[in-house]
Amino acid sequence: MSDGPDAAHRRPPGLDDATVEALGKLSEALEMVERVRGHLYSVHQLIGEADFKLDDAVELFERAGHPAVAQRIQHELIGRNVLPGRWTFQVVEEFDDGYYAEFRGIERDAREELAQGRRHLWEAELKERRRTHGRAGHEALP
């Protein structure tokens, strides 16, 4: 199989189609969770930026002669928890250490147990079915 996937992307002997498909779906689900994690980091960074912009708003409201608005922002919004008892860094840490870590562990364990740890077997086989063998830009390997 010189014109196909490398050894790390070939299914081990005896691994059936249903298991390859199931591992592929599990991997696809993990990819979605990876995107969720990225969005949580975006929320974390955006909330932080917004909190610092509030400092500017407070200063501008004070200069414009609206000390009550400035004080309300200062006391009610700046530094406020986004969830009970939590800033966004704590949300990210809880997600990373809980759901995300468990999900990654289960996906890794399933690959280790069923496919000798090999990743993206379903995708590698899909590539083989869809590419045009012998055509430039359709090579199996870099």
Backbone bond lengths (Angstrom), bond angles and torsions (degrees), N, CA, C in turn:
res aa  C-N    CA-C-N  psi(-1)  N-CA   C-N-CA  omega(-1)  CA-C   N-CA-C  phi
1 M - - - 1.463 - - 1.529 109.24 -
2 S 1.345 117.47 60.16 1.457 121.71 -177.62 1.524 112.10 -74.66
3 D 1.325 118.27 -21.94 1.454 121.71 -179.63 1.523 110.47 -109.55
4 G 1.284 116.05 51.65 1.457 119.72 -179.43 1.513 110.25 -147.76
5 P 1.306 117.02 -166.84 1.465 120.60 -178.40 1.527 111.75 -63.12
6 D 1.318 115.37 154.86 1.457 119.54 174.56 1.528 109.19 -68.87
7 A 1.340 115.86 169.62 1.471 120.91 -175.25 1.530 112.53 -58.19
8 A 1.314 117.36 -32.67 1.470 120.76 -179.10 1.523 112.39 -69.01
9 H 1.329 116.82 -14.35 1.462 120.34 -177.79 1.527 112.69 -120.61
10 R 1.324 115.94 21.23 1.469 120.70 173.00 1.513 108.01 -107.31
11 R 1.309 116.52 140.14 1.462 118.94 -178.53 1.527 109.86 -67.70
12 P 1.315 115.98 140.52 1.470 119.85 176.12 1.527 110.48 -64.91
13 P 1.313 117.05 153.92 1.472 119.95 178.26 1.526 111.17 -54.39
14 G 1.336 115.26 136.84 1.454 120.86 175.84 1.516 115.06 86.69
15 L 1.322 118.34 -5.92 1.462 120.33 -179.64 1.528 108.70 -79.91
16 D 1.329 116.54 119.66 1.461 121.61 -173.07 1.528 112.27 -84.06
17 D 1.325 114.97 164.13 1.466 122.19 -178.43 1.528 112.47 -58.79
18 A 1.319 116.73 -42.00 1.471 120.12 -177.62 1.527 111.10 -62.50
19 T 1.328 117.16 -39.35 1.464 120.67 179.81 1.517 110.49 -70.02
20 V 1.334 117.36 -40.79 1.468 120.59 177.22 1.526 109.56 -60.73
21 E 1.327 116.59 -43.13 1.464 120.09 178.82 1.524 111.30 -64.39
22 A 1.327 117.04 -42.66 1.468 120.83 179.72 1.527 110.78 -63.87
23 L 1.324 117.27 -42.97 1.466 120.78 177.13 1.527 110.41 -63.05
24 G 1.328 115.75 -36.84 1.463 119.51 177.25 1.514 112.26 -63.42
25 K 1.337 116.67 -41.77 1.469 120.29 178.73 1.528 111.08 -66.78
26 L 1.333 115.78 -38.83 1.462 119.36 177.59 1.525 110.30 -63.43
27 S 1.317 116.57 -42.35 1.458 121.55 177.66 1.528 110.85 -63.61
28 E 1.325 116.12 -42.28 1.462 120.79 178.35 1.530 110.60 -61.95
29 A 1.308 116.68 -41.07 1.468 120.37 177.29 1.529 110.59 -63.28
30 L 1.330 116.71 -41.23 1.470 119.94 177.56 1.528 110.55 -62.43
31 E 1.319 116.81 -39.36 1.466 119.36 177.89 1.528 110.89 -60.29
32 M 1.320 117.07 -37.83 1.469 120.28 177.07 1.527 110.52 -65.16
33 V 1.320 116.31 -40.57 1.467 120.18 178.55 1.527 110.13 -66.68
34 E 1.319 117.37 -34.22 1.472 120.65 174.99 1.528 110.17 -60.88
35 R 1.325 116.08 -40.34 1.467 119.88 177.42 1.523 110.71 -65.46
36 V 1.329 116.66 -41.16 1.466 120.43 177.07 1.518 109.38 -58.69
37 R 1.323 115.93 -44.46 1.472 120.36 179.65 1.527 110.31 -58.71
38 G 1.329 116.38 -43.19 1.464 119.90 177.35 1.515 112.03 -61.38
39 H 1.331 116.25 -39.91 1.464 119.66 177.65 1.526 111.16 -65.64
40 L 1.329 116.77 -37.52 1.468 118.44 176.52 1.527 111.14 -62.23
41 Y 1.324 116.90 -40.03 1.468 119.66 177.00 1.521 110.36 -66.15
42 S 1.336 117.31 -35.01 1.467 119.67 175.28 1.521 110.43 -63.58
43 V 1.327 117.19 -44.67 1.469 121.08 176.99 1.523 109.64 -58.22
44 H 1.319 116.26 -45.89 1.463 121.97 179.79 1.533 110.57 -56.03
45 Q 1.313 116.38 -49.27 1.462 120.29 -177.48 1.526 111.90 -70.55
46 L 1.319 117.21 -40.30 1.463 120.12 -179.00 1.524 112.07 -67.81
47 I 1.317 117.17 -40.70 1.468 119.72 177.05 1.530 109.42 -63.03
48 G 1.325 116.81 -41.33 1.470 119.96 177.47 1.521 112.13 -60.08
49 E 1.333 116.24 -44.65 1.464 120.32 178.12 1.527 110.83 -62.97
50 A 1.322 115.74 -43.29 1.467 119.56 179.60 1.527 110.81 -61.46
51 D 1.331 116.87 -41.23 1.462 120.66 -179.39 1.526 110.76 -61.53
52 F 1.331 116.82 -41.22 1.468 119.41 178.72 1.530 111.88 -70.40
53 K 1.317 118.26 -32.43 1.468 120.84 176.66 1.529 110.65 -66.56
54 L 1.325 116.20 -27.86 1.460 119.12 176.86 1.525 111.32 -62.26
55 D 1.343 117.09 -32.18 1.471 119.63 175.81 1.527 110.12 -57.80
56 D 1.342 115.79 -43.88 1.466 119.96 178.83 1.524 110.88 -64.78
57 A 1.325 116.51 -41.71 1.460 119.89 179.84 1.523 110.98 -62.13
58 V 1.324 116.91 -42.45 1.462 120.87 178.59 1.531 109.93 -58.93
59 E 1.318 116.29 -48.26 1.465 120.49 -179.77 1.536 111.13 -60.32
60 L 1.320 116.79 -43.24 1.463 120.40 -178.94 1.522 111.60 -68.18
61 F 1.334 118.40 -39.69 1.467 120.38 177.14 1.524 110.68 -64.63
62 E 1.322 117.32 -39.20 1.465 119.73 178.00 1.529 110.40 -63.50
63 R 1.347 117.10 -45.73 1.468 121.53 178.84 1.525 111.84 -62.78
64 A 1.344 115.94 -33.08 1.469 120.27 -178.73 1.526 112.11 -81.72
65 G 1.343 116.54 -0.73 1.460 119.36 176.84 1.515 114.55 86.92
66 H 1.344 116.63 27.72 1.469 120.71 179.36 1.532 110.14 -122.04
67 P 1.342 116.28 65.97 1.460 118.73 -175.14 1.534 114.19 -64.54
68 A 1.324 118.03 -29.47 1.472 119.97 -179.70 1.529 110.55 -67.32
69 V 1.327 117.07 -41.05 1.469 120.50 177.53 1.522 109.01 -65.24
70 A 1.332 116.75 -44.72 1.462 121.25 179.56 1.526 110.74 -59.56
71 Q 1.330 116.48 -44.92 1.470 120.30 -179.51 1.526 111.66 -64.96
72 R 1.314 116.46 -40.47 1.463 118.85 179.51 1.527 110.46 -61.47
73 I 1.330 117.25 -45.46 1.467 120.75 177.83 1.526 109.69 -61.15
74 Q 1.329 115.79 -46.05 1.474 121.07 -178.02 1.526 111.75 -59.48
75 H 1.329 116.04 -43.48 1.461 119.59 -173.15 1.527 114.35 -90.20
76 E 1.335 117.08 -26.84 1.461 119.11 -174.81 1.530 114.65 -103.94
77 L 1.334 117.19 -25.11 1.464 118.89 -176.37 1.525 114.46 -111.41
78 I 1.320 116.89 -48.80 1.470 119.29 -175.58 1.523 109.72 -61.72
79 G 1.318 115.10 124.65 1.459 120.76 178.86 1.517 115.28 79.12
80 R 1.317 117.11 5.39 1.467 121.32 -177.29 1.530 110.68 -69.20
81 N 1.308 116.39 145.74 1.467 121.80 172.03 1.527 108.72 -66.38
82 V 1.341 116.38 141.30 1.466 119.23 176.51 1.522 111.06 -85.57
83 L 1.299 117.00 -25.66 1.465 125.00 172.55 1.524 105.84 -132.93
84 P 1.320 118.72 159.61 1.467 119.36 -177.09 1.534 112.41 -51.11
85 G 1.335 115.04 117.10 1.463 121.70 177.09 1.518 115.42 74.51
86 R 1.319 118.46 6.45 1.466 119.78 -173.52 1.521 112.92 -131.32
87 W 1.317 113.93 134.74 1.452 121.94 162.18 1.525 106.31 -89.01
88 T 1.310 116.68 171.01 1.467 119.73 -175.24 1.529 112.75 -65.03
89 F 1.333 118.45 -31.29 1.471 118.64 178.72 1.522 110.33 -62.13
90 Q 1.324 116.93 -33.60 1.465 120.41 179.01 1.530 111.07 -72.15
91 V 1.330 117.15 -35.71 1.463 121.03 176.13 1.528 109.51 -62.70
92 V 1.340 115.81 -46.92 1.465 120.98 179.72 1.530 110.41 -61.07
93 E 1.314 116.86 -45.17 1.469 119.90 -179.86 1.524 111.70 -63.11
94 E 1.336 117.15 -43.00 1.467 119.57 179.31 1.530 111.28 -64.12
95 F 1.317 116.67 -40.91 1.464 120.61 177.12 1.528 110.26 -62.97
96 D 1.346 115.93 -48.80 1.470 120.15 -179.24 1.523 112.34 -59.56
97 D 1.318 116.46 -45.52 1.466 120.93 -174.82 1.529 112.95 -79.64
98 G 1.317 117.06 -19.70 1.465 120.93 -177.25 1.513 112.07 -104.08
99 Y 1.313 115.87 -98.55 1.461 122.41 -173.81 1.528 112.53 -54.99
100 Y 1.322 116.77 -48.69 1.461 121.12 -176.33 1.533 111.46 -62.73
101 A 1.315 117.21 -47.83 1.469 120.65 179.48 1.524 110.95 -61.69
102 E 1.326 117.39 -41.93 1.463 121.10 179.52 1.527 110.92 -64.46
103 F 1.317 116.50 -43.97 1.458 121.36 -179.82 1.527 110.35 -61.49
104 R 1.334 116.04 -49.44 1.475 119.36 179.71 1.518 111.47 -60.83
105 G 1.320 117.09 -39.35 1.463 120.80 179.65 1.516 112.39 -64.73
106 I 1.312 116.96 -42.29 1.469 120.65 179.57 1.521 110.22 -66.39
107 E 1.321 117.03 -42.76 1.469 120.01 179.27 1.529 110.53 -62.92
108 R 1.318 116.99 -45.59 1.467 121.72 178.71 1.527 110.97 -62.17
109 D 1.326 116.70 -45.63 1.468 120.51 -179.92 1.523 111.80 -61.90
110 A 1.327 116.95 -40.39 1.466 120.11 178.76 1.525 110.21 -63.37
111 R 1.321 117.49 -43.71 1.472 120.32 177.86 1.517 111.52 -63.32
112 E 1.330 116.76 -42.28 1.473 120.72 179.79 1.526 110.74 -63.05
113 E 1.317 115.72 -46.74 1.463 120.91 -176.21 1.527 112.53 -69.09
114 L 1.321 116.72 -38.94 1.461 120.12 -169.74 1.529 114.87 -105.03
115 A 1.342 117.92 -24.27 1.467 119.84 -172.18 1.527 112.73 -134.95
116 Q 1.332 116.85 25.20 1.461 121.55 179.81 1.534 111.71 55.09
117 G 1.331 115.70 31.70 1.453 121.39 176.62 1.514 115.16 80.08
118 R 1.311 117.62 0.07 1.466 120.69 -175.91 1.518 111.52 -70.19
119 R 1.325 114.74 138.79 1.462 121.58 -177.66 1.525 110.98 -104.16
120 H 1.293 115.51 154.83 1.470 124.27 170.67 1.526 113.84 54.55
121 L 1.310 117.25 38.13 1.465 119.79 178.34 1.529 111.28 -64.15
122 W 1.316 117.44 -43.91 1.461 120.53 -179.26 1.523 109.70 -60.20
123 E 1.340 116.83 -44.96 1.457 120.83 -179.47 1.524 111.47 -65.90
124 A 1.336 117.37 -39.88 1.466 120.67 179.20 1.522 110.52 -62.08
125 E 1.326 116.43 -40.26 1.465 119.78 178.26 1.526 111.29 -71.26
126 L 1.315 117.08 -34.38 1.460 121.27 175.40 1.527 109.94 -62.52
127 K 1.316 116.19 -44.25 1.460 120.64 177.94 1.527 110.22 -57.50
128 E 1.330 116.48 -44.08 1.467 120.16 -179.61 1.524 111.55 -62.19
129 R 1.332 116.52 -37.45 1.465 119.88 -179.42 1.530 112.12 -73.09
130 R 1.318 117.16 -30.36 1.466 120.67 -171.28 1.524 114.53 -97.56
131 R 1.299 118.64 -22.98 1.462 119.24 -176.44 1.531 110.73 -79.12
132 T 1.320 115.37 157.89 1.465 121.01 177.01 1.522 107.40 -96.64
133 H 1.309 115.50 106.47 1.468 121.07 -178.16 1.524 110.26 -59.30
134 G 1.344 115.05 134.80 1.453 120.99 177.51 1.517 114.42 84.75
135 R 1.307 118.84 -2.76 1.469 121.28 -178.55 1.528 109.92 -100.18
136 A 1.327 116.40 137.79 1.469 121.98 178.21 1.531 109.02 -57.58
137 G 1.305 115.05 137.73 1.461 120.88 -178.79 1.515 113.51 86.10
138 H 1.320 117.00 -1.87 1.452 122.23 -179.72 1.534 110.80 -120.65
139 E 1.319 117.66 20.22 1.459 121.46 -177.53 1.521 110.59 -62.44
140 A 1.335 114.36 151.68 1.471 120.37 178.83 1.518 111.05 -73.90
141 L 1.318 116.49 -34.89 1.470 121.51 -173.98 1.533 110.24 -130.67
142 P 1.320 117.16 158.53 1.469 120.43 176.62 1.520 111.58 -62.14
